[in-house]
């Protein structure tokens, strides 16, 4: 399995470029309470790699609270034959520690 760990700053730059989808695999309650602007919620508990919006010309990056669930989701996606490799290392926690904004 290949995992590319992206820093919060790298993810922010990718999102600002407009060609990136950030998929947040936390549960709906966590997502509703606080999230990175523009993130799409696809909870790990019901994660279906086939439902990922890949192949639409967008870069797909996964995230979670601390970086563990996003790697689990990457593993599932790769197991389903998808070529996803990137996640936000440290998750939302790292994002906030970097001083980057969230929304609720």
C-alpha positions in Angstrom: 0.0 0.0 0.0 1.2 3.5 -0.9 0.4 6.4 1.3 1.5 9.9 0.6 1.4 12.1 3.8 0.5 15.7 3.0 1.0 18.6 5.3 -1.9 20.9 6.2 -0.2 23.6 4.1 0.0 21.3 1.1 -3.7 20.4 1.4 -4.6 24.1 1.8 -2.7 25.0 -1.3 -4.4 22.1 -3.2 -7.8 23.2 -2.1 -7.1 26.8 -3.1 -6.1 25.6 -6.6 -9.7 24.5 -7.1 -9.0 21.1 -8.6 -9.0 19.1 -5.4 -11.7 17.3 -3.5 -11.2 16.7 0.2 -13.0 13.6 1.5 -13.5 13.6 5.3 -14.1 10.1 6.5 -15.1 11.1 10.1 -18.6 10.3 11.3 -21.4 12.8 10.5 -21.6 14.2 14.1 -17.9 15.0 14.0 -18.1 16.5 10.5 -21.2 18.6 11.5 -19.4 19.9 14.6 -16.3 21.1 12.7 -14.8 20.6 9.3 -12.4 22.0 6.7 -14.3 24.3 4.3 -15.3 22.5 1.2 -14.8 19.0 2.5 -17.2 16.2 1.6 -18.3 13.8 4.3 -18.0 10.0 3.5 -18.0 8.3 6.9 -15.6 5.4 7.3 -18.4 3.4 9.0 -20.2 3.2 5.7 -17.3 3.9 3.4 -17.8 2.6 -0.2 -14.8 3.1 -2.5 -17.0 2.8 -5.5 -18.9 6.0 -4.4 -15.7 8.1 -4.4 -15.7 10.9 -7.0 -12.6 9.7 -8.8 -12.0 10.0 -12.5 -13.7 13.4 -12.7 -10.5 15.3 -13.3 -10.1 16.3 -9.7 -7.4 15.3 -7.2 -8.8 13.4 -4.3 -7.3 13.7 -0.8 -8.7 11.9 2.3 -8.8 13.3 5.8 -10.1 12.4 9.3 -9.5 13.6 12.9 -5.9 12.4 13.4 -4.8 10.6 10.2 -5.7 7.0 11.1 -9.1 6.5 9.6 -8.0 8.3 6.4 -5.3 5.7 5.9 -7.8 2.9 6.6 -10.0 4.4 3.9 -7.0 4.7 1.5 -6.3 1.0 2.1 -10.0 0.2 1.2 -9.9 2.3 -1.9 -6.6 0.8 -3.1 -8.0 -2.7 -2.4 -10.9 -1.8 -4.7 -8.5 -0.9 -7.4 -8.5 2.9 -7.1 -5.2 4.8 -7.4 -5.8 7.1 -4.4 -2.7 7.6 -2.2 -2.9 11.0 -0.6 -4.2 12.0 2.9 -3.9 14.8 5.3 -1.3 13.6 7.8 -2.4 14.3 11.3 -6.0 15.0 10.1 -8.1 17.9 11.4 -5.9 18.0 14.5 -2.8 18.9 12.5 -4.9 21.4 10.3 -6.0 23.3 13.5 -2.5 23.1 15.0 -1.2 24.8 11.8 -3.6 27.6 12.5 -5.8 27.0 9.5 -9.5 27.8 9.5 -12.4 25.4 10.1 -16.1 25.8 9.8 -19.1 24.4 11.7 
